[in-house]
C-alpha cells in the first residue's frame, strides 16, 4: 500500500520536476538549456488539477424512466452518491496511474501497439492491486502483504 | 576493423575535438550519455546525496549545452536523469517520514 502511494506522490513530483527543469535551467545568455522537443516524451502539464475543478462540477444525467413519482427521491440520492464516486474516480485517474503514463510517454512510442497495451496494461493492473490492498488495509486494518 | 577517425581534427591541433570524434564514432554517438550516466551513478553511490548529484548534473548539462559537442539524444538522456533526481529531491523534501 505504501509503495503505490509513494509512487503516486513521486509521479506528481515528476510533473513539477519537468516544469522546473524546462523553465529554470538556463545558460549564460538566459536561453533554456532543455527545450520541449528534447525531453524524451516527458511533458509538463500545467492544468494537472483541472479535473478536480471542471470534472467534479459536471452534471449527472440519469437514463431511463421511473415507475412512480415516489422513486424520484431515491433516484436523486443515488445519483448524488454514485455520480460523485464516478466523477471522483475519473478525476484521480491521472494521479493514480500518473507514473505509468510517464513511462508510457517515454518508451511507449518505441513499442509495437500490442506489446505496449500488454506491458502498460499489466503495470496498471499491478498498481490497481496495490490500491485494492491499500483500501483493504484502511478498511480492515489487516496488511495483506 | 574500423579505421581510426579524428585525424583531420588532430592535424588542425584540436586535441579535445579529435579525441571526442574518435570516442564518439566508437560509441556511435553515445559518448556523452555514457560519461554522464557513469559519473552520476558513481557520485550517487559514493555520496548517497541526491542534491549534490542533481546540482553537479546541472553544471554538467549547462557546460555541455554551451559546448560544440551537443547531440540531441544525449541531451534527452541527461534531461530524463536530472528530472528523476529532482523528482526524488522534491519527494524527499515533502513526503519524507
gemmi code that builds the backbone of each chain (N, CA, C; Angstrom):
import gemmi

chains = {
    "A": [
        ("UNK", (0.834, -1.194, 0.000), (0.000, 0.000, 0.000), (0.872, 1.249, 0.000)),
        ("UNK", (1.878, 1.217, 0.902), (2.744, 2.389, 0.983), (3.459, 2.625, -0.338)),
        ("UNK", (3.789, 1.522, -1.030), (4.536, 1.651, -2.274), (3.727, 2.407, -3.318)),
        ("UNK", (2.446, 2.044, -3.490), (1.665, 2.710, -4.531), (1.417, 4.174, -4.170)),
        ("UNK", (1.242, 4.453, -2.889), (1.040, 5.853, -2.506), (2.312, 6.664, -2.744)),
        ("UNK", (3.482, 6.050, -2.463), (4.747, 6.738, -2.738), (4.921, 6.969, -4.239)),
        ("UNK", (4.502, 5.974, -5.012), (4.604, 6.097, -6.468), (3.732, 7.243, -6.968)),
        ("UNK", (2.539, 7.371, -6.373), (1.648, 8.461, -6.767), (2.276, 9.813, -6.425)),
        ("UNK", (2.841, 9.917, -5.222), (3.489, 11.168, -4.822), (4.659, 11.476, -5.753)),
        ("UNK", (5.421, 10.427, -6.104), (6.579, 10.642, -6.983), (6.139, 11.104, -8.363)),
        ("UNK", (5.008, 10.571, -8.858), (4.568, 10.974, -10.198), (4.118, 12.434, -10.210)),
        ("UNK", (3.501, 12.890, -9.115), (3.134, 14.313, -9.042), (4.399, 15.168, -9.034)),
        ("UNK", (5.409, 14.718, -8.276), (6.671, 15.462, -8.210), (7.411, 15.422, -9.544)),
        ("UNK", (7.240, 14.333, -10.300), (7.870, 14.250, -11.627), (7.346, 15.365, -12.524)),
        ("UNK", (6.043, 15.613, -12.437), (5.459, 16.685, -13.256), (6.076, 18.027, -12.892)),
        ("UNK", (6.178, 18.300, -11.592), (6.798, 19.556, -11.164), (8.256, 19.621, -11.627)),
        ("UNK", (8.946, 18.478, -11.500), (10.367, 18.461, -11.852), (10.567, 18.784, -13.325)),
        ("UNK", (9.691, 18.227, -14.190), (9.800, 18.528, -15.620), (9.599, 20.025, -15.854)),
        ("UNK", (8.589, 20.597, -15.190), (8.334, 22.032, -15.351), (9.496, 22.875, -14.886)),
        ("UNK", (10.079, 22.499, -13.737), (11.215, 23.266, -13.207), (12.408, 23.156, -14.146)),
        ("UNK", (12.687, 21.935, -14.593), (13.854, 21.742, -15.457), (13.717, 22.500, -16.768)),
        ("UNK", (12.495, 22.565, -17.306), (12.308, 23.225, -18.603), (12.449, 24.732, -18.487)),
        ("UNK", (11.987, 25.307, -17.384), (11.951, 26.767, -17.306), (13.103, 27.358, -16.509)),
        ("UNK", (13.583, 26.649, -15.482), (14.527, 27.268, -14.552), (15.979, 27.074, -14.948)),
        ("UNK", (16.286, 26.069, -15.764), (17.682, 25.804, -16.104), (18.022, 26.557, -17.386)),
        ("UNK", (18.803, 27.629, -17.253), (19.148, 28.444, -18.417), (20.669, 28.560, -18.521)),
        ("UNK", (21.130, 28.897, -19.719), (22.573, 29.090, -19.899), (22.943, 30.544, -19.604)),
        ("UNK", (24.187, 30.927, -19.924), (24.678, 32.253, -19.538), (23.899, 33.369, -20.210)),
        ("UNK", (23.314, 33.094, -21.374), (22.559, 34.132, -22.073), (21.077, 34.113, -21.763)),
        ("UNK", (20.668, 33.267, -20.845), (19.266, 33.230, -20.453), (18.395, 32.330, -21.298)),
        ("UNK", (19.004, 31.599, -22.240), (18.208, 30.671, -23.043), (18.068, 29.343, -22.300)),
        ("UNK", (16.889, 28.706, -22.384), (16.723, 27.414, -21.705), (17.678, 26.366, -22.264)),
        ("UNK", (18.302, 25.604, -21.372), (19.215, 24.549, -21.797), (18.432, 23.409, -22.445)),
        ("UNK", (17.297, 23.069, -21.833), (16.466, 21.980, -22.358), (15.220, 22.584, -22.988)),
        ("UNK", (14.995, 22.321, -24.268), (13.763, 22.806, -24.889), (12.740, 21.677, -24.951)),
        ("UNK", (11.449, 22.022, -25.126), (10.410, 20.993, -25.048), (10.560, 19.861, -26.056)),
        ("UNK", (11.310, 20.075, -27.139), (11.484, 18.995, -28.102), (12.490, 17.956, -27.673)),
        ("UNK", (13.262, 18.253, -26.617), (14.349, 17.373, -26.198), (14.089, 16.748, -24.840)),
        ("UNK", (12.864, 16.306, -24.614), (12.535, 15.850, -23.261), (12.208, 14.374, -23.191)),
        ("UNK", (12.471, 13.620, -24.244), (12.260, 12.167, -24.234), (10.792, 11.849, -23.916)),
        ("UNK", (9.882, 12.648, -24.436), (8.463, 12.363, -24.236), (7.897, 12.833, -22.919)),
        ("UNK", (8.722, 13.453, -22.059), (8.198, 13.947, -20.791), (7.700, 15.372, -20.991)),
        ("UNK", (6.458, 15.615, -20.648), (5.902, 16.949, -20.827), (5.364, 17.465, -19.498)),
        ("UNK", (5.416, 18.770, -19.372), (4.890, 19.389, -18.154), (3.428, 19.737, -18.376)),
        ("UNK", (2.568, 19.292, -17.481), (1.144, 19.581, -17.598), (0.764, 20.627, -16.557)),
        ("UNK", (0.429, 21.822, -17.056), (0.133, 22.904, -16.110), (-1.185, 22.691, -15.381)),
        ("UNK", (-2.195, 22.203, -16.131), (-3.522, 22.035, -15.518), (-3.680, 20.612, -14.989)),
        ("UNK", (-2.755, 20.242, -14.109), (-2.752, 18.890, -13.554), (-3.991, 18.664, -12.701)),
        ("UNK", (-4.521, 19.735, -12.078), (-5.630, 19.594, -11.143), (-6.948, 20.060, -11.739)),
        ("UNK", (-6.972, 20.317, -13.072), (-8.187, 20.906, -13.646), (-9.369, 19.953, -13.580)),
        ("UNK", (-9.089, 18.633, -13.580), (-10.197, 17.684, -13.500), (-10.975, 17.835, -12.203)),
        ("UNK", (-10.291, 18.267, -11.156), (-10.991, 18.452, -9.895), (-11.884, 19.677, -9.940)),
        ("UNK", (-11.494, 20.663, -10.755), (-12.306, 21.877, -10.832), (-13.474, 21.708, -11.802)),
        ("UNK", (-13.184, 21.239, -13.026), (-14.241, 21.153, -14.030), (-14.974, 19.815, -13.960)),
        ("UNK", (-14.220, 18.714, -13.819), (-14.845, 17.391, -13.847), (-15.805, 17.164, -12.706)),
        ("UNK", (-15.451, 17.642, -11.521), (-16.302, 17.395, -10.360), (-17.577, 18.221, -10.392)),
        ("UNK", (-17.588, 19.301, -11.191), (-18.770, 20.153, -11.257), (-19.747, 19.722, -12.331)),
        ("UNK", (-19.385, 18.725, -13.147), (-20.210, 18.405, -14.303), (-21.537, 17.783, -13.863)),
        ("UNK", (-22.512, 17.885, -14.738), (-23.865, 17.426, -14.429), (-23.991, 15.927, -14.680)),
        ("UNK", (-24.747, 15.244, -13.799), (-25.026, 13.834, -13.998), (-26.418, 13.716, -14.591)),
        ("UNK", (-26.525, 13.001, -15.711), (-27.822, 12.864, -16.370), (-28.306, 11.429, -16.242)),
        ("UNK", (-29.353, 11.175, -15.450), (-29.835, 9.809, -15.310), (-30.519, 9.320, -16.583)),
        ("UNK", (-30.400, 8.025, -16.838), (-31.010, 7.432, -18.033), (-32.271, 6.674, -17.633)),
        ("UNK", (-33.217, 6.499, -18.591), (-34.407, 5.685, -18.355), (-35.515, 6.446, -17.641)),
        ("UNK", (-36.641, 5.743, -17.350), (-37.791, 6.388, -16.729), (-38.051, 5.852, -15.332)),
        ("UNK", (-39.020, 6.397, -14.659), (-39.362, 5.988, -13.300), (-40.721, 5.307, -13.300)),
        ("UNK", (-40.886, 4.279, -12.431), (-42.183, 3.601, -12.331), (-43.204, 4.513, -11.665)),
        ("UNK", (-42.812, 5.107, -10.559), (-43.736, 6.053, -9.929), (-42.959, 7.226, -9.354)),
        ("UNK", (-43.692, 8.266, -9.032), (-43.040, 9.516, -8.642), (-42.294, 9.376, -7.321)),
        ("UNK", (-42.696, 8.419, -6.467), (-42.048, 8.261, -5.166), (-40.615, 7.811, -5.274)),
        ("UNK", (-40.271, 7.140, -6.406), (-38.886, 6.690, -6.562), (-37.932, 7.841, -6.834)),
        ("UNK", (-38.474, 8.987, -7.163), (-37.625, 10.100, -7.603), (-36.655, 10.527, -6.508)),
        ("UNK", (-37.123, 10.500, -5.252), (-36.234, 10.894, -4.153), (-35.016, 9.993, -4.076)),
        ("UNK", (-35.286, 8.662, -4.114), (-34.169, 7.714, -4.043), (-33.265, 7.857, -5.256)),
        ("UNK", (-33.894, 8.135, -6.388), (-33.116, 8.303, -7.618), (-32.119, 9.462, -7.462)),
        ("UNK", (-32.629, 10.546, -6.914), (-31.769, 11.724, -6.742), (-30.641, 11.415, -5.757)),
        ("UNK", (-30.986, 10.745, -4.647), (-29.948, 10.426, -3.657), (-28.910, 9.483, -4.238)),
        ("UNK", (-29.368, 8.477, -5.002), (-28.432, 7.551, -5.646), (-27.507, 8.284, -6.593)),
        ("UNK", (-28.097, 9.157, -7.410), (-27.275, 9.857, -8.392), (-26.249, 10.761, -7.723)),
        ("UNK", (-26.630, 11.322, -6.580), (-25.670, 12.186, -5.884), (-24.447, 11.404, -5.444)),
        ("UNK", (-24.692, 10.229, -4.818), (-23.537, 9.487, -4.304), (-22.804, 8.745, -5.411)),
        ("UNK", (-23.541, 8.038, -6.276), (-22.872, 7.255, -7.321), (-22.193, 8.182, -8.327)),
        ("UNK", (-22.903, 9.246, -8.688), (-22.320, 10.191, -9.628), (-21.068, 10.827, -9.075)),
        ("UNK", (-21.089, 11.118, -7.774), (-19.905, 11.716, -7.159), (-18.734, 10.746, -7.187)),
        ("UNK", (-19.001, 9.483, -6.838), (-17.919, 8.492, -6.826), (-17.339, 8.326, -8.228)),
        ("UNK", (-18.263, 8.240, -9.226), (-17.793, 8.063, -10.602), (-16.926, 9.215, -11.066)),
        ("UNK", (-17.365, 10.431, -10.787), (-16.583, 11.595, -11.215), (-15.269, 11.683, -10.468)),
        ("UNK", (-15.304, 11.310, -9.176), (-14.085, 11.379, -8.381), (-13.036, 10.404, -8.905)),
        ("UNK", (-13.494, 9.174, -9.237), (-12.545, 8.177, -9.753), (-11.982, 8.636, -11.091)),
        ("UNK", (-12.857, 9.219, -11.942), (-12.367, 9.721, -13.229), (-11.348, 10.839, -13.021)),
        ("UNK", (-11.540, 11.626, -11.956), (-10.626, 12.746, -11.716), (-9.272, 12.297, -11.193)),
        ("UNK", (-9.267, 11.272, -10.332), (-7.988, 10.884, -9.732), (-7.246, 9.851, -10.563)),
        ("UNK", (-7.809, 9.475, -11.713), (-7.121, 8.506, -12.566), (-5.729, 8.989, -12.943)),
        ("UNK", (-5.621, 10.296, -13.208), (-4.329, 10.861, -13.603), (-3.323, 10.757, -12.465)),
        ("UNK", (-3.796, 10.881, -11.245), (-2.905, 10.766, -10.093), (-2.550, 9.310, -9.817)),
        ("UNK", (-3.588, 8.452, -9.889), (-3.367, 7.045, -9.537), (-2.379, 6.375, -10.489)),
        ("UNK", (-2.540, 6.670, -11.772), (-1.706, 5.988, -12.761), (-0.746, 6.952, -13.448)),
        ("UNK", (-0.401, 8.033, -12.759), (0.478, 9.029, -13.354), (1.833, 8.472, -13.727)),
        ("UNK", (2.376, 7.579, -12.868), (3.715, 7.042, -13.138), (3.705, 6.175, -14.391)),
        ("UNK", (2.625, 5.380, -14.567), (2.524, 4.552, -15.773), (2.414, 5.437, -17.002)),
        ("UNK", (1.668, 6.546, -16.859), (1.531, 7.460, -18.000), (2.869, 8.083, -18.374)),
        ("UNK", (3.679, 8.403, -17.360), (5.010, 8.961, -17.637), (5.856, 7.947, -18.401)),
        ("UNK", (5.870, 6.699, -17.903), (6.665, 5.660, -18.569), (6.162, 5.416, -19.989)),
        ("UNK", (4.829, 5.413, -20.157), (4.259, 5.163, -21.474), (4.640, 6.280, -22.447)),
        ("UNK", (4.642, 7.519, -21.932), (5.044, 8.631, -22.788), (6.497, 8.550, -23.189)),
        ("UNK", (7.338, 7.980, -22.307), (8.773, 7.928, -22.590), (9.128, 6.804, -23.554)),
        ("UNK", (8.695, 5.584, -23.251), (9.163, 4.438, -24.034), (8.051, 3.748, -24.807)),
        ("UNK", (6.795, 4.203, -24.631), (5.687, 3.539, -25.309), (5.754, 3.667, -26.822)),
        ("UNK", (6.290, 4.795, -27.291), (6.328, 5.035, -28.724), (7.243, 4.098, -29.478)),
        ("UNK", (8.200, 3.476, -28.767), (9.148, 2.592, -29.443), (8.624, 1.175, -29.569)),
        ("UNK", (7.488, 0.876, -28.917), (6.981, -0.499, -28.921), (5.926, -0.686, -29.998)),
        ("UNK", (5.705, -1.958, -30.385), (4.576, -2.230, -31.264), (3.309, -2.110, -30.414)),
        ("UNK", (2.158, -1.730, -31.045), (0.966, -1.402, -30.249), (0.510, -2.504, -29.308)),
        ("UNK", (0.566, -3.775, -29.778), (0.067, -4.861, -28.913), (0.934, -5.018, -27.672)),
        ("UNK", (2.258, -4.924, -27.862), (3.176, -5.041, -26.720), (2.970, -3.884, -25.751)),
        ("UNK", (2.732, -2.694, -26.326), (2.514, -1.510, -25.498), (1.285, -1.695, -24.607)),
        ("UNK", (0.191, -2.183, -25.216), (-1.042, -2.400, -24.443), (-0.807, -3.447, -23.358)),
        ("UNK", (-0.078, -4.519, -23.717), (0.155, -5.598, -22.746), (0.978, -5.105, -21.562)),
        ("UNK", (2.107, -4.443, -21.848), (3.027, -4.067, -20.772), (2.408, -3.009, -19.872)),
        ("UNK", (1.862, -1.952, -20.470), (1.344, -0.879, -19.624), (0.004, -1.247, -19.008)),
        ("UNK", (-0.759, -2.147, -19.689), (-1.965, -2.678, -19.060), (-1.617, -3.499, -17.831)),
        ("UNK", (-0.557, -4.327, -17.951), (-0.132, -5.142, -16.805), (0.339, -4.257, -15.653)),
        ("UNK", (1.061, -3.180, -15.996), (1.514, -2.253, -14.946), (0.325, -1.625, -14.220)),
        ("UNK", (-0.687, -1.237, -15.014), (-1.879, -0.647, -14.412), (-2.581, -1.649, -13.501)),
        ("UNK", (-2.658, -2.901, -13.944), (-3.317, -3.924, -13.115), (-2.549, -4.112, -11.812)),
        ("UNK", (-1.202, -4.165, -11.913), (-0.385, -4.343, -10.699), (-0.615, -3.193, -9.716)),
        ("UNK", (-0.632, -1.973, -10.242), (-0.819, -0.821, -9.358), (-2.233, -0.825, -8.781)),
        ("UNK", (-3.214, -1.257, -9.612), (-4.585, -1.349, -9.097), (-4.668, -2.336, -7.940)),
        ("UNK", (-3.956, -3.486, -8.071), (-3.944, -4.461, -6.971), (-3.369, -3.815, -5.715)),
        ("UNK", (-2.332, -3.003, -5.906), (-1.755, -2.289, -4.763), (-2.762, -1.377, -4.097)),
        ("UNK", (-3.549, -0.676, -4.921), (-4.569, 0.211, -4.351), (-5.648, -0.586, -3.621)),
        ("UNK", (-6.031, -1.740, -4.202), (-7.058, -2.566, -3.544), (-6.546, -3.046, -2.188)),
        ("UNK", (-5.258, -3.483, -2.170), (-4.685, -3.918, -0.892), (-4.636, -2.765, 0.103)),
        ("UNK", (-4.348, -1.570, -0.420), (-4.322, -0.401, 0.458), (-5.694, -0.078, 1.007)),
        ("UNK", (-6.717, -0.196, 0.141), (-8.078, 0.068, 0.605), (-8.494, -0.960, 1.651)),
        ("UNK", (-8.073, -2.226, 1.438), (-8.408, -3.265, 2.418), (-7.720, -2.987, 3.752)),
        ("UNK", (-6.480, -2.496, 3.681), (-5.757, -2.171, 4.926), (-6.478, -1.063, 5.694)),
        ("UNK", (-6.947, -0.054, 4.953), (-7.661, 1.035, 5.619), (-8.983, 0.551, 6.210)),
        ("UNK", (-9.626, -0.395, 5.511), (-10.961, -0.842, 5.921), (-10.878, -1.839, 7.075)),
        ("UNK", (-10.006, -2.855, 6.931), (-9.986, -3.956, 7.891), (-8.796, -3.903, 8.838)),
        ("UNK", (-7.868, -2.968, 8.617), (-6.669, -2.862, 9.444), (-5.826, -4.136, 9.427)),
        ("UNK", (-5.860, -4.836, 8.293), (-5.023, -6.029, 8.135), (-4.176, -5.851, 6.893)),
        ("UNK", (-2.876, -5.992, 7.061), (-1.984, -5.834, 5.922), (-1.900, -7.148, 5.164)),
        ("UNK", (-2.236, -7.121, 3.884), (-2.260, -8.356, 3.096), (-0.888, -8.707, 2.535)),
        ("UNK", (0.106, -7.904, 2.786), (1.435, -8.201, 2.228), (2.005, -9.491, 2.803)),
    ],
    "B": [
        ("UNK", (37.131, -4.349, -38.722), (38.096, -3.350, -38.235), (37.786, -1.995, -38.860)),
        ("UNK", (37.718, -0.992, -38.008), (37.396, 0.358, -38.484), (38.634, 1.231, -38.339)),
        ("UNK", (38.853, 2.058, -39.344), (39.987, 2.979, -39.249), (39.740, 4.018, -38.166)),
        ("UNK", (40.794, 4.462, -37.530), (40.662, 5.495, -36.511), (40.223, 6.798, -37.161)),
        ("UNK", (39.265, 7.471, -36.495), (38.786, 8.748, -37.018), (39.389, 9.880, -36.200)),
        ("UNK", (39.096, 11.099, -36.621), (39.575, 12.264, -35.884), (40.918, 12.776, -36.342)),
        ("UNK", (41.461, 12.196, -37.444), (42.777, 12.665, -37.912), (42.762, 14.117, -38.353)),
        ("UNK", (41.733, 14.553, -39.141), (41.752, 15.970, -39.564), (41.778, 16.923, -38.391)),
        ("UNK", (40.976, 16.609, -37.339), (40.953, 17.476, -36.161), (42.310, 17.481, -35.469)),
        ("UNK", (42.942, 16.298, -35.435), (44.248, 16.203, -34.783), (45.288, 17.022, -35.538)),
        ("UNK", (45.217, 16.931, -36.871), (46.182, 17.676, -37.675), (45.987, 19.179, -37.546)),
        ("UNK", (44.738, 19.580, -37.238), (44.477, 21.004, -37.019), (44.851, 21.457, -35.618)),
        ("UNK", (45.301, 20.540, -34.795), (45.715, 20.910, -33.449), (44.595, 20.917, -32.436)),
        ("UNK", (43.386, 20.419, -32.824), (42.279, 20.379, -31.871), (42.275, 19.026, -31.159)),
        ("UNK", (43.021, 18.948, -30.063), (43.200, 17.657, -29.399), (41.887, 17.136, -28.826)),
        ("UNK", (41.148, 18.018, -28.141), (39.923, 17.573, -27.484), (38.890, 17.143, -28.505)),
        ("UNK", (38.734, 17.933, -29.569), (37.760, 17.585, -30.608), (38.162, 16.289, -31.287)),
        ("UNK", (39.475, 16.093, -31.485), (39.946, 14.857, -32.118), (39.624, 13.651, -31.242)),
        ("UNK", (39.890, 13.774, -29.932), (39.600, 12.659, -29.020), (38.098, 12.395, -28.963)),
        ("UNK", (37.316, 13.486, -28.922), (35.867, 13.309, -28.869), (35.353, 12.621, -30.126)),
        ("UNK", (35.846, 13.046, -31.281), (35.413, 12.434, -32.542), (35.737, 10.949, -32.560)),
        ("UNK", (36.924, 10.609, -32.072), (37.328, 9.201, -32.067), (36.417, 8.373, -31.166)),
        ("UNK", (36.223, 8.853, -29.932), (35.385, 8.100, -28.995), (33.930, 8.074, -29.433)),
        ("UNK", (33.449, 9.201, -29.979), (32.043, 9.279, -30.350), (31.747, 8.368, -31.529)),
        ("UNK", (32.687, 8.218, -32.438), (32.478, 7.268, -33.521), (32.482, 5.845, -32.979)),
        ("UNK", (33.364, 5.587, -32.025), (33.452, 4.236, -31.468), (32.181, 3.877, -30.711)),
        ("UNK", (31.605, 4.846, -29.983), (30.397, 4.584, -29.199), (29.122, 4.967, -29.949)),
        ("UNK", (29.231, 5.264, -31.235), (28.093, 5.581, -32.102), (27.237, 6.720, -31.532)),
        ("UNK", (27.876, 7.784, -31.081), (27.155, 8.974, -30.635), (26.723, 8.953, -29.185)),
        ("UNK", (27.089, 7.905, -28.446), (26.623, 7.761, -27.057), (27.665, 8.196, -26.034)),
        ("UNK", (28.772, 8.779, -26.465), (29.880, 9.056, -25.542), (29.451, 9.893, -24.344)),
        ("UNK", (28.793, 11.024, -24.620), (28.449, 11.939, -23.525), (27.403, 11.308, -22.610)),
        ("UNK", (26.430, 10.617, -23.219), (25.415, 9.963, -22.391), (26.052, 8.929, -21.470)),
        ("UNK", (26.998, 8.135, -22.007), (27.672, 7.127, -21.180), (28.478, 7.801, -20.077)),
        ("UNK", (29.230, 8.836, -20.445), (30.025, 9.567, -19.448), (29.135, 10.121, -18.340)),
        ("UNK", (28.019, 10.698, -18.744), (27.128, 11.324, -17.765), (26.523, 10.287, -16.823)),
        ("UNK", (26.049, 9.173, -17.396), (25.426, 8.142, -16.561), (26.445, 7.563, -15.585)),
        ("UNK", (27.644, 7.259, -16.083), (28.677, 6.681, -15.210), (29.035, 7.653, -14.086)),
        ("UNK", (29.233, 8.912, -14.453), (29.628, 9.902, -13.447), (28.525, 10.115, -12.424)),
        ("UNK", (27.265, 10.160, -12.880), (26.165, 10.366, -11.936), (26.018, 9.189, -10.976)),
        ("UNK", (26.116, 7.977, -11.503), (25.947, 6.818, -10.625), (27.121, 6.657, -9.672)),
        ("UNK", (28.325, 6.985, -10.140), (29.479, 6.924, -9.234), (29.319, 7.916, -8.095)),
        ("UNK", (28.883, 9.127, -8.442), (28.697, 10.157, -7.415), (27.602, 9.758, -6.432)),
        ("UNK", (26.530, 9.189, -6.987), (25.407, 8.795, -6.141), (25.799, 7.644, -5.219)),
        ("UNK", (26.562, 6.690, -5.759), (26.992, 5.561, -4.930), (27.940, 6.026, -3.845)),
        ("UNK", (28.815, 6.981, -4.184), (29.834, 7.411, -3.228), (29.249, 8.306, -2.142)),
        ("UNK", (28.378, 9.254, -2.555), (27.914, 10.241, -1.577), (26.524, 9.952, -1.021)),
        ("UNK", (25.709, 9.172, -1.751), (24.304, 8.936, -1.370), (23.561, 10.254, -1.202)),
        ("UNK", (23.970, 11.255, -1.943), (23.369, 12.574, -1.797), (22.758, 12.991, -3.132)),
        ("UNK", (21.420, 12.963, -3.187), (20.721, 13.241, -4.434), (20.903, 14.695, -4.861)),
        ("UNK", (20.943, 15.592, -3.865), (21.021, 17.020, -4.189), (22.358, 17.364, -4.835)),
        ("UNK", (23.459, 16.818, -4.277), (24.774, 17.071, -4.885), (24.798, 16.542, -6.311)),
        ("UNK", (24.239, 15.341, -6.501), (24.233, 14.757, -7.842), (23.451, 15.629, -8.811)),
        ("UNK", (22.318, 16.149, -8.349), (21.491, 16.950, -9.239), (22.176, 18.278, -9.588)),
        ("UNK", (22.725, 18.931, -8.575), (23.339, 20.243, -8.823), (24.554, 20.111, -9.739)),
        ("UNK", (25.411, 19.121, -9.475), (26.563, 18.950, -10.368), (26.118, 18.502, -11.753)),
        ("UNK", (25.006, 17.739, -11.799), (24.454, 17.353, -13.094), (23.989, 18.555, -13.890)),
        ("UNK", (23.440, 19.548, -13.188), (23.018, 20.790, -13.851), (24.232, 21.520, -14.410)),
        ("UNK", (25.334, 21.570, -13.617), (26.567, 22.188, -14.126), (27.042, 21.482, -15.386)),
        ("UNK", (27.046, 20.153, -15.295), (27.471, 19.339, -16.440), (26.623, 19.664, -17.665)),
        ("UNK", (25.288, 19.685, -17.465), (24.381, 19.917, -18.594), (24.564, 21.310, -19.178)),
        ("UNK", (24.772, 22.304, -18.299), (24.939, 23.673, -18.798), (26.223, 23.801, -19.609)),
        ("UNK", (27.313, 23.228, -19.077), (28.576, 23.269, -19.815), (28.466, 22.524, -21.133)),
        ("UNK", (27.797, 21.385, -21.074), (27.646, 20.572, -22.285), (26.826, 21.316, -23.335)),
        ("UNK", (25.750, 21.987, -22.871), (24.897, 22.715, -23.810), (25.643, 23.885, -24.432)),
        ("UNK", (26.645, 24.427, -23.705), (27.411, 25.549, -24.241), (28.536, 25.080, -25.149)),
        ("UNK", (28.801, 23.775, -25.215), (29.939, 23.281, -25.983), (29.530, 22.996, -27.426)),
        ("UNK", (30.502, 22.534, -28.201), (30.215, 22.238, -29.611), (29.899, 20.763, -29.819)),
        ("UNK", (29.840, 19.994, -28.708), (29.672, 18.546, -28.841), (28.225, 18.090, -28.695)),
        ("UNK", (27.288, 19.040, -28.703), (25.908, 18.691, -28.329), (25.273, 17.738, -29.335)),
        ("UNK", (24.659, 16.661, -28.806), (23.846, 15.756, -29.621), (22.501, 15.633, -28.937)),
        ("UNK", (21.441, 15.664, -29.741), (20.108, 15.772, -29.148), (19.779, 14.564, -28.294)),
        ("UNK", (20.238, 13.370, -28.697), (19.903, 12.155, -27.935), (20.497, 12.225, -26.530)),
        ("UNK", (21.755, 12.655, -26.431), (22.371, 12.702, -25.104), (21.734, 13.784, -24.242)),
        ("UNK", (21.274, 14.879, -24.871), (20.565, 15.906, -24.092), (19.306, 15.318, -23.475)),
        ("UNK", (18.603, 14.481, -24.245), (17.377, 13.869, -23.723), (17.669, 12.951, -22.549)),
        ("UNK", (18.739, 12.169, -22.657), (19.057, 11.243, -21.563), (19.459, 12.017, -20.313)),
        ("UNK", (20.258, 13.072, -20.498), (20.631, 13.918, -19.355), (19.386, 14.524, -18.734)),
        ("UNK", (18.458, 14.972, -19.575), (17.228, 15.587, -19.073), (16.431, 14.589, -18.228)),
        ("UNK", (16.249, 13.375, -18.742), (15.451, 12.379, -18.005), (16.094, 12.058, -16.660)),
        ("UNK", (17.417, 11.850, -16.657), (18.101, 11.535, -15.388), (17.951, 12.670, -14.389)),
        ("UNK", (18.141, 13.902, -14.855), (18.048, 15.048, -13.941), (16.621, 15.251, -13.451)),
        ("UNK", (15.624, 14.974, -14.319), (14.230, 15.102, -13.888), (13.923, 14.096, -12.787)),
        ("UNK", (14.394, 12.853, -12.958), (14.123, 11.846, -11.922), (14.828, 12.216, -10.613)),
        ("UNK", (16.034, 12.777, -10.725), (16.724, 13.194, -9.495), (15.987, 14.324, -8.800)),
        ("UNK", (15.529, 15.308, -9.593), (14.802, 16.430, -8.986), (13.490, 15.959, -8.385)),
        ("UNK", (12.808, 15.023, -9.074), (11.565, 14.482, -8.511), (11.849, 13.772, -7.192)),
        ("UNK", (12.974, 13.046, -7.138), (13.354, 12.395, -5.887), (13.623, 13.401, -4.787)),
        ("UNK", (14.312, 14.503, -5.136), (14.613, 15.534, -4.137), (13.315, 16.144, -3.615)),
        ("UNK", (12.408, 16.501, -4.532), (11.137, 17.108, -4.121), (10.324, 16.135, -3.282)),
        ("UNK", (10.343, 14.864, -3.677), (9.597, 13.844, -2.927), (10.131, 13.730, -1.498)),
        ("UNK", (11.465, 13.667, -1.379), (12.062, 13.545, -0.037), (11.791, 14.793, 0.791)),
        ("UNK", (11.801, 15.963, 0.127), (11.528, 17.207, 0.850), (10.119, 17.207, 1.427)),
        ("UNK", (9.154, 16.754, 0.633), (7.747, 16.930, 1.013), (7.204, 15.721, 1.768)),
        ("UNK", (7.571, 14.498, 1.330), (6.909, 13.333, 1.871), (7.787, 12.442, 2.728)),
        ("UNK", (8.982, 12.886, 3.057), (9.851, 12.014, 3.858), (9.264, 11.836, 5.257)),
        ("UNK", (9.301, 10.624, 5.744), (8.707, 10.330, 7.065), (9.466, 11.047, 8.166)),
    ],
}
model = gemmi.Model(1)
for chain_id, residues in chains.items():
    chain = gemmi.Chain(chain_id)
    for i, (resn, *xyz) in enumerate(residues, 1):
        res = gemmi.Residue()
        res.name, res.seqid = resn, gemmi.SeqId(i, " ")
        for name, pos in zip(("N", "CA", "C"), xyz):
            atom = gemmi.Atom()
            atom.name, atom.element = name, gemmi.Element(name[0])
            atom.pos, atom.b_iso = gemmi.Position(*pos), 0.0
            res.add_atom(atom)
        chain.add_residue(res)
    model.add_chain(chain)
structure = gemmi.Structure()
structure.add_model(model)
structure.setup_entities()
